[in-house]
Amino acid sequence: KQEARVCFGPDLVMLKPDEQFTVLSLSGGKPKKPHGIKALALQLGPDFMTDIVIVETSDHARLSLTLSYNWHFAPDKTSATDAAKIFTVPDFVGDACNTVASRVRGSVAACSFDEFHKNSAKIIRTSVFGVDPKTNKIRDAFVFVDKQAFDHQHRYPKRRAR
């Protein structure tokens, strides 16, 4: 019976005769494309990733947004099951960027170009983080079930030529 071993480092890791490294295949580039990065080690962060998202407003203006996300994993390093959760999603970069891009596209599609141009930061932050029902304020982070937390940096949108 083979079990995956997760080691938090920096640490010296010696493989047993029946063990091998798992090569991670993560999305990379701008915009994100699958299998762009091959890695043996996964950094827990904090770090950031940048993606280019094409959105369309309700009045059919197409925009290219460059969005940057601060992220980190927050596992319980003393729990083997919690540490293994980090690897339950094969490509966390692609999944996270697709999730956030989908939320942003949906929110931008509901407003006009002028409305988006005036309130772009608020529209994007609201779509990504959501609103806290108790305080009625935009949340500060977006936490995935697999314990990956996001923060968001906004860059101004560029109008895309047709």
TORLUM-482367 format. One line per 2 residues: number of its first residue (from 1); for each residue x, y, z of N, C-alpha, C, O. Coordinates in Angstrom, 3 decimals, decimal comma. Atoms other than C-alpha are relative to their C-alpha. Layout:
% residues N
NUM> X/Y/Z/X/Y/Z/X/Y/Z/X/Y/Z  ... $
% end
This chain:
% residues 162
1> 0,843/-1,179/0,000/0,000/0,000/0,000/0,883/1,235/0,000/1,720/1,406/0,887  -0,798/-1,214/0,100/1,495/3,316/-1,101/-0,775/1,190/0,519/-1,952/1,361/0,204 $
3> 0,594/-1,223/-0,503/0,784/6,545/0,711/0,873/1,172/-0,400/2,099/1,064/-0,437  -0,746/-1,210/0,328/1,768/10,041/-0,314/0,587/0,588/1,278/-0,042/0,574/2,336 $
5> -0,664/-0,621/-1,141/4,217/11,757/1,984/0,160/1,484/-0,305/0,696/1,850/-1,351  -0,116/-1,445/0,152/4,032/15,538/2,435/1,011/0,485/1,024/0,887/0,213/2,219 $
7> -1,043/-0,529/-0,880/7,092/17,276/3,851/0,005/1,513/-0,099/0,005/2,073/-1,195  -0,104/-1,451/-0,036/7,206/20,900/4,938/1,459/0,354/0,191/2,138/-0,243/1,026 $
9> -1,419/-0,300/-0,031/10,574/22,512/4,403/0,276/1,440/0,336/-0,629/2,189/0,704  -1,064/0,743/0,664/13,146/23,590/3,950/0,401/-1,224/0,813/0,509/-1,171/2,038 $
11> -0,321/1,254/-0,654/14,083/20,019/4,712/0,741/-0,888/-0,986/0,551/-0,779/-2,197  -0,669/0,992/0,827/16,328/17,271/3,415/-0,925/-1,206/-0,088/-1,331/-1,761/0,933 $
13> 0,913/1,121/0,197/14,162/14,545/1,917/0,748/-1,114/-0,702/1,315/-0,915/-1,776  -0,619/1,169/0,626/15,530/11,097/1,198/-1,119/-0,957/-0,378/-1,932/-1,349/0,459 $
15> 1,024/0,919/0,474/13,359/8,857/-0,919/0,346/-1,423/0,385/1,509/-1,826/0,368  -0,162/1,430/-0,242/12,845/5,256/0,054/0,046/-0,688/-1,361/-0,313/-0,073/-2,365 $
17> -0,123/0,661/1,303/13,444/2,651/-2,669/-1,298/-0,052/-0,815/-1,254/-0,030/-2,045  1,267/0,099/0,727/9,748/2,432/-3,549/-0,702/1,348/-0,177/-1,849/1,383/-0,624 $
19> 0,606/-1,323/0,107/9,101/6,213/-3,494/0,506/0,748/-1,230/1,582/0,461/-1,754  -0,405/-0,893/1,089/9,226/8,802/-6,251/-0,648/1,352/0,219/-1,658/1,463/0,914 $
21> 0,575/-1,328/-0,091/8,596/12,517/-6,542/-1,234/0,093/-0,884/-1,324/-0,567/-1,919  1,173/-0,293/0,823/5,250/13,720/-7,832/0,249/1,323/-0,708/0,487/2,343/-0,061 $
23> -0,192/-1,218/0,777/5,637/16,246/-10,630/-1,347/0,710/-0,094/-2,339/0,131/-0,536  1,212/-0,803/0,070/3,060/19,024/-10,371/-0,048/0,711/-1,342/0,962/1,236/-1,810 $
25> 0,207/-0,684/1,267/1,647/20,435/-13,588/-1,025/1,104/0,239/-2,218/0,840/0,393  0,839/-1,146/-0,329/0,264/23,922/-12,991/-0,182/0,905/-1,213/0,648/0,918/-2,122 $
27> 0,234/-0,971/1,075/-1,236/26,545/-15,282/1,003/1,135/0,123/1,400/1,513/1,226  -0,966/-1,090/0,002/1,137/29,309/-16,302/-0,227/0,929/-1,167/-1,056/0,661/-2,037 $
29> 0,099/-0,986/1,071/1,549/32,319/-18,556/-1,131/0,979/0,248/-1,874/0,872/1,224  1,073/-0,994/-0,056/-0,764/35,251/-19,163/-0,600/0,094/-1,393/0,116/0,501/-2,308 $
31> 0,943/0,621/-0,933/-3,531/34,388/-19,845/0,422/-1,433/0,339/1,240/-2,034/-0,357  -0,386/1,319/-0,497/-3,286/31,113/-17,947/-0,335/-1,096/-1,007/-1,427/-1,149/-1,574 $
33> 0,174/1,174/0,856/-2,801/27,968/-20,006/0,407/-1,230/0,809/1,384/-1,181/1,557  -0,330/1,203/-0,768/-2,807/24,427/-18,572/1,408/-0,515/-0,309/1,915/-0,343/-1,418 $
35> -1,303/0,664/0,109/0,518/22,623/-18,007/1,116/0,975/-0,369/2,062/0,590/-1,058  -1,025/-0,998/0,297/2,568/25,834/-18,235/1,189/-0,067/0,934/2,268/0,422/0,599 $
37> -1,068/0,074/-0,999/4,645/25,090/-15,125/0,102/-1,436/0,493/-0,909/-2,044/0,847  -0,278/1,311/-0,595/6,217/21,804/-14,011/0,832/0,245/1,256/1,832/0,961/1,204 $
39> -0,699/-0,242/-1,260/7,347/21,708/-10,371/0,026/-1,253/0,860/-0,881/-2,082/0,803  -0,095/1,085/-0,977/8,523/19,246/-7,734/-0,415/0,467/1,389/-0,860/-0,330/2,215 $
41> 0,340/-0,557/-1,308/7,915/21,558/-4,788/-1,120/1,018/-0,172/-1,191/1,718/-1,182  1,099/-0,963/0,003/4,837/23,609/-3,977/0,227/0,974/1,142/0,258/0,592/2,312 $
43> -0,173/-1,033/-1,012/5,394/26,878/-2,183/-1,350/0,302/0,646/-2,370/0,320/-0,043  1,251/-0,280/-0,714/2,774/27,694/0,473/-0,397/1,464/-0,072/-1,520/1,816/0,286 $
45> 0,291/-1,416/0,083/2,984/31,425/-0,136/0,364/0,692/1,294/0,915/0,053/2,191  0,798/-0,807/0,919/2,268/34,189/0,367/0,753/0,277/-1,292/1,974/0,438/-1,306 $
47> -0,507/-0,267/1,331/2,776/34,784/-3,321/-1,133/0,636/-0,793/-2,205/0,885/-0,243  1,077/-0,540/0,815/0,783/36,221/-6,186/0,041/-0,636/-1,374/1,071/-1,152/-1,807 $
49> 0,082/0,428/1,385/-0,389/35,202/-9,623/-0,780/1,054/-0,771/-1,644/1,737/-0,222  0,626/-0,996/0,861/-1,476/37,367/-12,524/-0,660/-0,705/-1,168/-0,117/-1,670/-1,706 $
51> 0,726/0,586/1,122/-4,024/36,553/-15,203/-0,604/1,127/-0,830/-0,861/2,221/-0,328  0,679/-0,938/0,893/-5,524/38,331/-18,189/-1,364/-0,589/-0,300/-1,475/-1,727/-0,757 $
53> 1,374/0,460/0,150/-9,298/38,066/-18,377/-0,710/0,903/-1,008/-0,675/2,127/-0,882  0,790/-0,749/0,970/-11,436/39,117/-21,347/-1,444/0,025/0,502/-2,044/-1,020/0,752 $
55> 1,377/-0,167/-0,479/-14,803/40,514/-20,223/-0,788/0,806/-1,023/-0,210/1,488/-1,869  0,870/-0,777/0,875/-17,787/42,014/-22,037/-1,096/0,627/0,840/-1,748/-0,053/1,631 $
57> 1,024/-0,720/-0,757/-20,108/44,660/-20,614/-1,370/-0,222/-0,640/-1,475/-0,820/-1,711  1,363/0,192/0,514/-23,877/44,730/-21,108/-0,221/0,731/-1,320/-1,092/0,350/-2,103 $
59> 0,125/-0,699/1,283/-23,437/47,210/-23,962/1,069/-0,466/-1,000/1,423/0,262/-1,927  -0,883/0,739/0,914/-20,983/44,794/-25,673/1,383/0,608/-0,196/1,997/0,406/-1,243 $
61> -1,382/-0,468/0,036/-17,722/46,599/-24,931/0,879/-1,126/0,535/0,672/-1,603/1,651  -0,920/1,060/-0,431/-14,956/43,994/-24,750/1,235/0,625/0,608/1,837/1,527/0,026 $
63> -1,138/-0,542/-0,733/-12,206/44,680/-22,236/0,946/-1,125/0,383/0,529/-2,255/0,638  -1,022/0,929/-0,469/-8,972/42,957/-21,352/0,470/0,489/1,367/1,067/1,561/1,470 $
65> -0,382/-0,378/-1,361/-8,383/43,051/-17,583/1,219/-0,803/0,430/1,271/-2,017/0,235  -1,132/0,682/-0,614/-5,066/42,238/-15,961/-0,254/-0,003/1,496/-0,269/1,051/2,132 $
67> 0,311/0,133/-1,424/-5,831/40,919/-12,482/1,120/-0,753/0,696/1,620/-1,751/0,178  -1,017/0,674/-0,805/-3,303/39,966/-9,817/-0,625/-0,434/1,311/-1,398/0,303/1,923 $
69> 0,565/0,570/-1,219/-4,148/37,760/-6,867/1,117/-0,351/0,970/2,047/-1,073/0,611  -0,881/0,466/-1,069/-2,233/37,444/-3,610/-0,633/-1,266/0,550/-1,853/-1,330/0,703 $
71> 0,555/1,244/-0,504/-2,614/33,933/-2,258/0,966/-0,631/0,991/2,154/-0,310/1,021  -0,817/0,842/-0,875/-1,364/31,567/0,408/-0,808/-1,222/0,426/-2,037/-1,191/0,484 $
73> 0,617/1,183/-0,597/-2,069/28,097/1,723/0,150/0,130/1,511/1,163/0,624/2,005  -0,049/-0,074/-1,464/-2,882/27,855/5,419/-0,328/-1,368/0,599/-1,332/-1,508/1,298 $
75> 0,308/1,326/-0,550/-2,675/24,139/6,301/0,436/-0,125/1,453/1,307/0,609/1,921  -0,455/0,368/-1,335/-2,393/22,722/9,778/1,158/-0,964/-0,216/0,943/-2,119/-0,584 $
77> -1,192/0,804/0,315/1,181/21,417/9,473/0,154/-1,217/0,904/0,957/-2,105/0,616  -0,079/1,156/-0,896/0,653/18,996/12,360/-0,965/-1,111/-0,404/-0,884/-2,223/0,117 $
79> 1,003/0,971/0,424/-2,225/17,212/10,608/0,346/-0,532/-1,396/0,424/0,237/-2,354  -0,338/0,610/1,292/-1,337/14,762/7,811/-1,155/0,124/-0,984/-0,927/0,332/-2,175 $
81> 1,146/-0,100/0,907/-4,876/14,863/6,397/-0,169/1,435/-0,504/-0,527/1,647/-1,663  0,099/-1,395/0,411/-4,889/18,675/6,344/1,107/0,345/-0,996/0,869/1,073/-1,960 $
83> -1,116/-0,233/0,922/-1,465/18,737/4,652/-0,284/-0,639/-1,358/0,077/-0,074/-2,390  0,309/0,685/1,258/-2,690/16,260/2,022/-1,067/0,736/-0,803/-1,134/0,577/-2,022 $
85> 1,042/-0,755/0,706/-5,637/18,556/1,175/0,583/0,964/-1,031/-0,078/1,295/-2,015  -0,642/-0,922/0,929/-3,187/20,888/-0,566/0,082/-0,621/-1,389/-0,015/0,083/-2,394 $
87> -0,210/0,678/1,271/-2,717/18,277/-3,282/-1,265/-0,646/-0,561/-1,187/-1,400/-1,530  1,238/0,583/0,519/-6,390/17,330/-3,768/-0,426/0,649/-1,310/-1,140/0,033/-2,102 $
89> 0,286/-0,684/1,261/-6,675/19,895/-6,575/1,268/-0,067/-0,841/2,291/0,495/-0,451  -1,222/0,187/0,778/-4,230/18,963/-9,344/0,627/1,307/-0,503/1,852/1,428/-0,529 $
91> -0,507/-1,262/0,536/-3,906/22,497/-10,774/-0,704/1,150/0,709/-1,652/1,729/0,179  0,682/-1,038/-0,781/-4,822/25,012/-8,081/0,090/1,365/-0,678/-0,806/2,192/-0,509 $
93> -0,145/-1,288/0,679/-3,528/27,915/-10,198/-1,108/0,160/-1,040/-1,804/1,176/-1,055  1,033/-0,059/1,031/-5,833/27,145/-13,129/-1,398/0,059/0,582/-2,233/0,839/0,124 $
95> 1,329/0,010/-0,618/-8,823/26,366/-10,912/-0,317/1,336/0,664/-1,431/1,843/0,531  0,222/-1,272/-0,680/-8,400/29,544/-8,860/-0,222/1,122/-1,012/-1,146/1,922/-0,860 $
97> 0,154/-1,058/1,009/-7,939/31,787/-11,905/-1,309/-0,139/-0,763/-1,963/0,864/-1,049  1,275/0,205/0,697/-10,918/30,215/-13,698/-1,186/0,390/0,876/-2,149/0,982/0,389 $
99> 1,083/-0,348/-0,921/-13,123/30,626/-10,619/-0,149/1,513/0,119/-1,255/2,045/0,018  0,042/-1,454/-0,148/-12,210/34,274/-10,140/-0,414/0,657/-1,312/-1,219/1,589/-1,306 $
101> 0,355/-0,576/1,304/-12,438/35,033/-13,891/-1,492/-0,152/-0,280/-2,117/0,760/-0,821  1,425/0,228/0,208/-15,926/33,516/-14,017/-0,833/0,981/0,814/-1,813/1,535/0,315 $
103> 0,717/-0,950/-0,853/-17,090/35,661/-11,104/0,079/1,418/-0,566/-0,916/2,143/-0,591  -0,190/-1,349/0,540/-15,636/38,811/-12,661/-0,796/0,166/-1,297/-1,465/1,182/-1,486 $
105> 0,747/-0,079/1,261/-17,113/38,067/-16,109/-1,499/0,170/0,250/-2,154/0,969/-0,419  1,423/-0,086/-0,320/-20,572/37,580/-14,587/-0,399/1,370/0,505/-1,449/1,891/0,128 $
107> 0,323/-1,323/-0,543/-20,466/40,864/-12,688/0,142/1,097/-1,048/-0,678/2,013/-1,110  -0,224/-1,024/1,019/-19,070/42,892/-15,571/-1,095/-0,062/-1,067/-1,509/0,972/-1,591 $
109> 1,046/0,152/1,013/-21,681/41,474/-17,974/-1,309/0,662/0,419/-2,149/0,965/-0,428  1,247/-0,595/-0,499/-24,415/42,954/-15,770/0,025/1,522/0,019/-0,983/2,140/0,362 $
111> -0,053/-1,464/-0,046/-23,203/46,571/-16,065/0,495/0,575/-1,328/1,124/-0,116/-2,129  -0,411/-0,682/1,230/-22,595/49,099/-18,832/1,480/0,369/0,088/2,085/0,306/1,158 $
113> -1,402/-0,403/0,031/-19,142/50,255/-19,916/0,246/1,201/0,910/1,213/1,217/1,672  -0,179/-1,198/-0,833/-19,593/53,661/-18,250/-0,051/-0,338/1,487/0,768/0,147/2,269 $
115> 0,116/0,412/-1,408/-20,718/52,083/-14,971/1,251/-0,766/0,431/1,782/-0,529/1,516  -1,201/0,770/-0,342/-17,800/49,637/-15,039/1,222/0,913/0,065/2,052/0,777/0,964 $
117> -1,147/-0,908/0,022/-15,321/52,372/-15,932/0,065/0,839/1,274/1,151/1,071/1,804  0,045/-0,838/-1,200/-16,446/54,503/-12,964/0,220/-0,801/1,282/0,810/-0,291/2,234 $
119> -0,002/0,790/-1,239/-16,691/51,662/-10,410/0,726/-1,334/-0,158/0,362/-2,306/0,503  -0,621/1,291/0,314/-14,330/48,968/-11,737/0,578/-0,710/1,226/0,385/-1,915/1,392 $
121> -0,611/0,639/-1,174/-12,445/48,347/-8,492/-1,068/-0,599/0,919/-0,927/-1,730/1,383  1,066/0,486/-0,882/-15,638/48,017/-6,433/-0,734/-1,188/-0,622/-1,055/-2,151/0,075 $
123> 0,699/1,102/0,678/-17,338/45,791/-9,035/0,836/-1,274/0,049/0,313/-2,353/0,327  -0,879/1,181/-0,007/-14,332/43,458/-9,246/0,141/-0,553/1,409/0,018/-1,761/1,610 $
125> -0,149/0,471/-1,389/-13,786/43,299/-5,462/-1,281/-0,671/0,498/-1,215/-1,703/1,165  1,270/0,586/-0,425/-17,484/42,610/-4,850/-0,214/-1,357/-0,654/-0,678/-2,293/-0,002 $
127> 0,204/1,278/0,688/-17,570/39,859/-7,474/0,930/-1,084/0,519/0,537/-2,247/0,608  -0,974/1,002/-0,468/-14,449/38,139/-6,146/-0,243/-0,366/1,456/-0,321/-1,548/1,789 $
129> 0,070/0,255/-1,434/-14,883/38,511/-2,384/-1,406/-0,161/0,543/-1,601/-0,843/1,549  1,354/0,038/-0,522/-18,626/38,923/-1,961/-0,186/1,039/1,092/0,753/1,731/1,484 $
131> 0,343/-0,978/-1,029/-20,389/41,033/0,642/-0,373/-0,747/1,271/-1,135/-1,713/1,237  0,315/0,586/-1,300/-20,538/40,153/4,321/-1,423/0,417/0,370/-1,695/1,612/0,485 $
133> 1,392/-0,364/-0,291/-24,276/39,970/5,174/-0,186/0,712/1,345/-1,151/1,457/1,516  0,131/-0,642/-1,307/-23,686/41,106/8,776/0,390/1,470/-0,050/-0,315/2,319/0,495 $
135> -0,504/-1,377/0,021/-21,677/44,256/8,057/-0,361/0,742/-1,283/-0,236/1,965/-1,346  0,337/-0,559/1,311/-22,818/44,833/4,447/1,215/0,660/-0,673/1,068/1,592/-1,463 $
137> -1,240/-0,496/0,597/-19,153/45,486/3,507/0,641/-1,117/-0,821/0,389/-2,302/-0,601  -0,714/0,976/0,830/-16,971/43,803/0,912/1,008/-0,737/0,881/1,746/-0,120/1,649 $
139> -0,942/0,804/-0,786/-15,003/40,939/2,457/1,439/0,299/-0,433/1,673/0,852/-1,508  -1,413/-0,247/0,289/-11,196/41,113/2,586/0,684/-1,170/-0,688/1,757/-1,001/-1,266 $
141> -0,651/1,184/0,564/-10,460/37,586/1,386/-1,046/-0,946/-0,557/-2,217/-0,907/-0,177  0,817/1,053/0,590/-11,877/34,745/-0,662/0,706/-1,303/0,338/1,824/-1,533/-0,123 $
143> -0,629/1,227/-0,463/-11,171/31,360/0,932/-0,633/-1,186/-0,700/-1,846/-1,384/-0,641  0,463/1,232/0,618/-11,429/28,153/-1,053/-0,123/-1,074/1,064/0,490/-0,972/2,127 $
145> 0,188/1,102/-0,942/-12,518/24,962/0,678/1,323/-0,685/0,288/1,539/-1,166/1,400  -1,280/0,665/-0,206/-9,026/23,560/0,189/1,013/0,888/0,721/2,221/0,663/0,640 $
147> -0,784/-0,873/-0,879/-7,737/26,327/2,493/0,953/0,921/-0,729/1,972/1,322/-0,167  -0,822/-0,970/0,709/-6,260/28,553/-0,153/-0,696/1,343/0,093/-1,862/1,458/-0,284 $
149> 0,608/-1,323/-0,177/-6,892/32,215/0,601/0,501/0,958/-1,068/1,656/0,895/-1,488  -0,331/-0,978/1,028/-6,947/35,040/-1,928/-0,160/1,400/0,519/-1,063/1,688/1,304 $
151> 0,169/-1,436/-0,106/-6,413/38,727/-1,733/0,051/0,481/-1,444/0,332/-0,320/-2,336  0,137/-0,434/1,389/-6,750/40,864/-4,817/0,674/1,350/-0,201/0,515/2,260/0,612 $
153> -0,549/-1,287/0,406/-4,776/43,623/-6,509/-0,656/0,344/-1,319/-0,714/-0,492/-2,220  0,701/-0,386/1,231/-6,620/45,552/-9,181/0,930/0,827/-0,870/1,627/1,714/-0,378 $
155> -0,694/-0,840/0,964/-4,988/46,932/-12,289/-1,039/0,538/-0,947/-2,035/-0,130/-1,224  0,996/-0,643/0,835/-6,810/49,296/-14,565/-0,219/-0,764/-1,301/0,738/-1,258/-1,898 $
157> 0,303/0,737/1,223/-8,577/47,696/-17,530/0,456/0,765/-1,241/0,510/1,995/-1,254  -0,342/-0,588/1,296/-7,454/48,289/-21,100/-1,132/-0,333/-0,955/-1,643/-1,453/-0,955 $
159> 1,029/0,263/0,989/-10,001/48,648/-23,845/0,627/-0,838/-1,104/1,716/-0,530/-1,588  -0,521/0,922/1,003/-9,529/45,853/-26,335/-0,563/0,364/-1,366/-1,767/0,570/-1,520 $
161> 0,442/-0,310/1,352/-9,651/46,603/-30,042/-0,699/-1,196/-0,593/-0,327/-2,335/-0,311  0,746/1,101/0,623/-12,114/44,546/-32,084/0,659/-0,464/-1,249/0,166/-1,384/-1,902 $
% end
